[in-house]
């Protein structure tokens, strides 16, 4: 079996709508993008999309590992804060807080966090190029 047969492939198409925004298409979904130089409040800009991608990766990882860990939860929230440096332009750091509503013991909560950090595709793509750190805690 060839190496490429085992790899997942992803396709996104984006197009400029006008000077105020763009659209990205994937599968049957579309996402309005803030590409206005003045910014927009009704769409994600590229830096916010990166943070959203990291959070989606974490959430998907949690969905993937909770059955394997026999981990019961009621809800999960992820709060992210990114800091952008100007020269060269890049996301300097991303700090996150994962808040889990669960009755599971602290040991299993930390195991969940370890799995999120270890097996997230987007997480592991972003981590080498930025300071990516955070905590997991129980919702009170």
N, C-alpha and C positions, 0 to 999 in steps of 0.2 A: 504494500500500500504506500502510495507516495505521501510525502510530508504535507503537501498542500491539501490533500483529501481530508486530513484530520483538523485543519484549521477553520475557524469560523470567519466568514466574510461579512462585512457591513457596507451598506451603500447609502449615502445621503446626497441629495442634490439641493443646492441653494441658488437662489436668483434674486437679483436686485429688483425691487418693485418700483422704488423711487428714491429720492434723496433722504427720505425719512425711515425707510425700512426695507426689509428683505424677507423672503420666505424660504424655509428649509422643508424639504419633503423626504419622507422615509416610509416605506411600506404604504399604508393607507393614511398616514398621519401627516399633518403639516404644523409648522411652528413659525409664528411671526417673530422676526428678529429685530432688535434695536440696532440699526446700523446708521442712525442719524448722528451726525457729529455733535449736535446739541443734546443728544440723549432723549429718551422717551420713558415715560412711567408705565406704559402699557405693554412692554415687551422686555425680554431678557437681552442684555448686551453680551458681548462675547465673554467677558470675565465672569458675569453672572451665570452664563451657560456652563462655563467650566465648573463653577461651584455646584450647580445643579447636577451636572454629570457625575461629580464625585459623590454627592449625596444619593443620587439614584443608584450608583454602583454599591454603596454601602447598604441601602435598603434592599436591593436585589440579593446581595450577599446574605443579609439577615434572613430573607425569605428562603434562600437555598439551604442554609445550615440549621435553621431552627428544627426542622423535622429530624435531621441526623443527630442533633444534640438532645432531642426530646425536650426542647425548650418552649415553654408556654409563655405567651405574652399577649397583652391586650392592645398595646399601641407602641409605636416608635416615632420619635421626632428627632430630626437632626438639624442642628443650628451650625452654620458655617460662617466664618469671617475670613475674607481674603485681603491681603495687603499687596498692592501693586507697586513695584519700583519703576521709576521713569527711565533710567539709563543703565543698561539696556532695558527696554520695556519687557517686563515679565512679572508673573505672579511670584512674589518673593516668599510669601508664606500663606498657609491655609490652616486655620485652627478650627476644630470642630468639637461639638458636644453631642453625643448620642444619648437620648433620654428614653429609657425603656420602662413601660408600665408592666411590671412582672412581679411574681412572688418567688421567682427562682433565687437560689442562694448566690452570694457574691462570686463564688468560684465559677459558677456557670455563666454569670454575667461577664466576667473577665474572659472566659473561654470564647464567648460570642464575639467580644471585641477583638481578640487575637485572630479569629477566623476572618472577620471583616478586613483586617489589615493584611492578612497573609494571602487571601484568595481573590481580592477585588481587581479586576482587569484595569479599570480606569484609575483606581487608587494606586496600583503599582506602576502605572504609566506616568502619573503625575508626581509621585513621591521622589524619584531621583532628581527632578529638576526644581523642586521647591521644598521648603520646610513644611511638612504635612504632619501635624500632630493634633492629638485631641484626647478626650476622655469619654468614658461611658458611665452613666449613672442611672440609678433607679428613679422613676418618677414618684414624687411624694404627694 
